[in-house]
Amino acid sequence: MIRTLLVAVLAAVLATGAAAAPKVSLADRAAISTLLDRFVVDGVARHAPAAAYDLSTAALREGMTRKEWATGNIPVYPYSPRGTHFPWTVNGIAGKTIRISLLLQPTSKKDGALAFNVDVVKRAGRWLVDAIEPVAAFTPAGQPARISANRDFQAGAAVGTGKSGRISTTWLAAPGGFVAALALLVPAVIVVRNRRR
């Protein structure tokens, strides 16, 4: 009885895991690889930004024209990657959008690798880049390890200047003051109540 129950639970867990794994057909994988290889070279590396325009959706273009994209001043984080083929992995599928992780290696030893999240969608039988954002930058080889994450790439991102990861004792003043006020207030309320009786 217990053995049967364990086998049933294990089968359910394995079936859930298999169902949760994102599935992309071999034909779609090949088309997405071709798309990313071209888009990274043309758009990210800025070799042919106008060509990257044709590989993107209206959402990524942000209302810009092809002529404006040709200037290279586009809403895509610039980076100079090594090579012309860029392996990727599927993070997930939501409706008709596939979320991809893409790790680019630098051409220069002075730069570190850069990780991107890329959303691709299929429109009129063609795969297009719908969104691309850097999510992590790594230090170059031979330097102390440090990763800058997604928050560091956003507008108004704060730059850390602290020498350690410790929180200043000043942050304890507000909670400490609240506890001290509560410790004084409770006995005062009890004394006032007792005097009224």
Wavefront OBJ file of the C-alpha trace (Angstrom):
o trace
v 0.000 0.000 0.000
v 2.728 2.489 1.031
v 4.901 1.405 -1.871
v 2.049 2.042 -4.323
v 1.433 5.452 -2.798
v 5.139 6.378 -3.067
v 5.249 5.266 -6.709
v 2.123 7.332 -7.473
v 3.584 10.445 -5.765
v 6.913 10.015 -7.593
v 5.120 9.605 -10.940
v 3.060 12.741 -10.287
v 6.184 14.754 -9.395
v 8.030 13.565 -12.508
v 5.008 14.275 -14.721
v 4.701 17.784 -13.263
v 8.401 18.464 -13.850
v 8.198 17.230 -17.421
v 5.099 19.294 -18.117
v 6.695 22.423 -16.644
v 9.776 22.219 -18.878
v 9.415 24.691 -21.768
v 9.170 23.048 -25.179
v 10.412 24.678 -28.366
v 10.428 22.712 -31.617
v 13.684 22.087 -33.463
v 12.516 24.247 -36.369
v 11.677 27.130 -34.021
v 15.013 26.720 -32.212
v 16.865 26.986 -35.525
v 14.871 30.073 -36.543
v 15.385 31.724 -33.134
v 19.130 30.986 -33.261
v 19.372 32.623 -36.684
v 17.369 35.610 -35.405
v 19.550 36.078 -32.312
v 22.802 35.634 -34.222
v 21.764 38.381 -36.652
v 20.208 40.685 -34.042
v 23.239 40.573 -31.728
v 25.650 41.413 -34.549
v 23.397 44.006 -36.212
v 21.717 45.598 -33.171
v 23.680 44.924 -30.004
v 27.110 45.260 -31.638
v 25.746 48.060 -33.887
v 27.190 46.624 -37.120
v 23.919 47.264 -39.009
v 21.271 48.829 -36.757
v 18.863 49.347 -39.671
v 18.934 45.597 -40.339
v 18.172 44.994 -36.638
v 15.072 47.168 -37.064
v 13.645 44.535 -39.409
v 14.268 41.850 -36.761
v 12.368 43.627 -33.978
v 8.747 44.253 -33.032
v 7.046 47.635 -32.797
v 7.259 47.359 -28.990
v 11.067 47.241 -29.123
v 11.284 49.955 -31.773
v 9.446 52.354 -29.438
v 7.945 54.364 -32.289
v 11.297 54.999 -33.975
v 11.641 54.814 -37.740
v 14.061 52.611 -39.639
v 16.042 55.754 -40.539
v 16.332 56.660 -36.845
v 17.496 53.125 -36.035
v 20.136 53.403 -38.762
v 21.881 56.077 -36.663
v 22.657 53.457 -33.998
v 20.908 55.437 -31.262
v 18.474 52.604 -30.500
v 16.776 51.216 -27.371
v 19.163 48.266 -27.218
v 22.082 48.098 -24.776
v 25.329 48.250 -26.834
v 27.969 45.559 -26.414
v 30.779 44.174 -28.535
v 30.492 40.361 -28.396
v 33.006 37.792 -29.545
v 31.936 35.582 -32.441
v 28.891 35.415 -34.671
v 26.945 32.548 -33.057
v 25.459 33.046 -29.592
v 24.083 30.040 -27.682
v 20.955 30.619 -25.601
v 18.605 28.837 -23.218
v 14.852 29.052 -22.725
v 13.769 30.587 -19.412
v 10.064 30.192 -20.013
v 7.137 30.497 -22.354
v 4.197 32.812 -21.711
v 1.551 32.683 -24.405
v 3.315 33.389 -27.698
v 6.403 34.889 -26.044
v 9.551 32.907 -25.362
v 11.875 34.346 -22.661
v 15.512 33.555 -23.402
v 18.769 33.850 -21.460
v 21.674 34.948 -23.603
v 25.265 35.212 -22.324
v 27.668 37.184 -24.536
v 31.429 36.996 -24.214
v 33.509 40.126 -24.879
v 35.878 40.757 -27.768
v 38.244 42.665 -25.471
v 39.979 41.193 -22.419
v 39.286 44.496 -20.661
v 35.544 43.739 -20.667
v 33.549 41.070 -18.891
v 30.713 38.871 -20.094
v 27.198 40.308 -20.263
v 23.945 38.388 -19.703
v 20.686 39.436 -21.371
v 17.045 38.458 -21.058
v 15.490 38.401 -24.511
v 11.809 38.017 -25.388
v 11.048 36.693 -28.852
v 7.622 36.365 -30.490
v 6.401 34.796 -33.689
v 4.532 37.236 -35.937
v 3.291 36.338 -39.412
v 5.451 33.217 -39.397
v 8.667 35.098 -38.447
v 10.446 35.212 -35.097
v 11.171 38.770 -33.914
v 12.905 40.294 -30.883
v 10.233 41.878 -28.672
v 12.454 42.911 -25.744
v 16.111 42.717 -24.786
v 17.638 43.879 -21.532
v 20.961 43.329 -19.798
v 20.494 41.517 -16.504
v 24.055 40.905 -15.305
v 27.566 42.069 -16.133
v 30.587 40.086 -15.014
v 34.091 41.360 -14.289
v 36.826 40.536 -16.782
v 38.977 37.466 -16.234
v 41.808 38.033 -13.787
v 40.000 40.704 -11.761
v 38.210 40.298 -8.420
v 34.847 38.656 -9.016
v 31.913 41.075 -9.111
v 28.529 40.912 -10.754
v 26.431 43.940 -11.584
v 22.786 42.933 -11.798
v 19.656 44.222 -13.519
v 19.089 47.047 -11.004
v 22.466 48.544 -11.891
v 21.366 49.060 -15.522
v 18.150 50.938 -14.712
v 17.769 54.693 -14.846
v 18.757 56.350 -11.580
v 20.527 53.254 -10.279
v 22.411 53.932 -7.100
v 26.110 53.259 -6.974
v 27.282 51.538 -3.807
v 29.988 53.394 -1.941
v 30.060 51.406 1.306
v 33.202 49.650 2.426
v 31.315 46.652 3.821
v 27.982 44.924 3.605
v 27.053 45.891 7.163
v 24.092 48.124 7.972
v 24.811 51.310 9.851
v 23.661 51.446 13.490
v 21.771 54.604 12.564
v 19.115 52.344 11.026
v 18.395 50.966 14.493
v 17.405 54.399 15.855
v 13.815 54.378 14.538
v 12.868 50.860 15.738
v 14.799 51.423 18.971
v 12.993 54.708 19.586
v 9.642 53.025 18.952
v 10.407 50.227 21.440
v 11.633 52.740 24.042
v 8.485 54.872 23.632
v 6.312 51.789 23.961
v 8.230 50.693 27.070
v 7.538 54.105 28.684
v 3.962 54.445 27.452
v 2.607 51.089 28.695
v 3.587 51.635 32.386
v 2.291 55.224 32.205
v -1.104 54.014 30.952
v -1.246 51.387 33.743
v -0.423 53.976 36.442
v -3.083 56.404 35.134
v -5.721 53.628 35.044
v -4.883 52.506 38.567
v -5.160 56.069 39.958
v -8.612 56.535 38.410
v -9.975 53.477 40.237
l 1 2 3 4 5 6 7 8 9 10 11 12 13 14 15 16 17 18 19 20 21 22 23 24 25 26 27 28 29 30 31 32 33 34 35 36 37 38 39 40 41 42 43 44 45 46 47 48 49 50 51 52 53 54 55 56 57 58 59 60 61 62 63 64 65 66 67 68 69 70 71 72 73 74 75 76 77 78 79 80 81 82 83 84 85 86 87 88 89 90 91 92 93 94 95 96 97 98 99 100 101 102 103 104 105 106 107 108 109 110 111 112 113 114 115 116 117 118 119 120 121 122 123 124 125 126 127 128 129 130 131 132 133 134 135 136 137 138 139 140 141 142 143 144 145 146 147 148 149 150 151 152 153 154 155 156 157 158 159 160 161 162 163 164 165 166 167 168 169 170 171 172 173 174 175 176 177 178 179 180 181 182 183 184 185 186 187 188 189 190 191 192 193 194 195 196 197
